[in-house]
């Protein structure tokens, strides 16, 4: 469903202008597709590599800080 009509483009242009005026910035990001073949196998393998590695504690503290939405704890 790709509506590239001028009316639709203008609607999104106005939307983006309102967001920008509110002090926000648009970003686009690619994230892993959890439904992709092999995703869970790669995730389990990555977790196994990290388990008991010297950086495990620092990595887990970082992840927990992200989950808690505590930017001060991200360092």
DALIN-V556199 format. One record per residue. N is the residue number from 0. PSI is psi in degrees with one decimal (none if undefined). Layout:
BEGIN
n=N psi=PSI
n=N psi=PSI
END
This chain:
BEGIN
n=0 psi=83.6
n=1 psi=98.0
n=2 psi=101.4
n=3 psi=23.6
n=4 psi=153.7
n=5 psi=-36.6
n=6 psi=-41.6
n=7 psi=-42.5
n=8 psi=-40.8
n=9 psi=-38.7
n=10 psi=-46.5
n=11 psi=-31.8
n=12 psi=-43.5
n=13 psi=-40.7
n=14 psi=-48.9
n=15 psi=-37.7
n=16 psi=-41.0
n=17 psi=-43.2
n=18 psi=-42.8
n=19 psi=-41.8
n=20 psi=-26.6
n=21 psi=3.5
n=22 psi=15.2
n=23 psi=160.0
n=24 psi=133.4
n=25 psi=134.3
n=26 psi=154.9
n=27 psi=138.5
n=28 psi=137.6
n=29 psi=133.5
n=30 psi=157.7
n=31 psi=141.5
n=32 psi=106.8
n=33 psi=-12.9
n=34 psi=-3.4
n=35 psi=144.9
n=36 psi=133.1
n=37 psi=-6.1
n=38 psi=-50.8
n=39 psi=-36.7
n=40 psi=-43.7
n=41 psi=-37.5
n=42 psi=-43.9
n=43 psi=-41.4
n=44 psi=-41.9
n=45 psi=-40.1
n=46 psi=-37.7
n=47 psi=-37.1
n=48 psi=-40.0
n=49 psi=-32.6
n=50 psi=125.2
n=51 psi=10.4
n=52 psi=155.1
n=53 psi=-32.9
n=54 psi=4.0
n=55 psi=-48.7
n=56 psi=-44.9
n=57 psi=-41.6
n=58 psi=-43.8
n=59 psi=-38.7
n=60 psi=-39.7
n=61 psi=-46.8
n=62 psi=-43.2
n=63 psi=-36.3
n=64 psi=-40.2
n=65 psi=-43.9
n=66 psi=-33.8
n=67 psi=-2.4
n=68 psi=48.5
n=69 psi=84.4
n=70 psi=-27.1
n=71 psi=-28.0
n=72 psi=2.6
n=73 psi=-18.6
n=74 psi=none
END
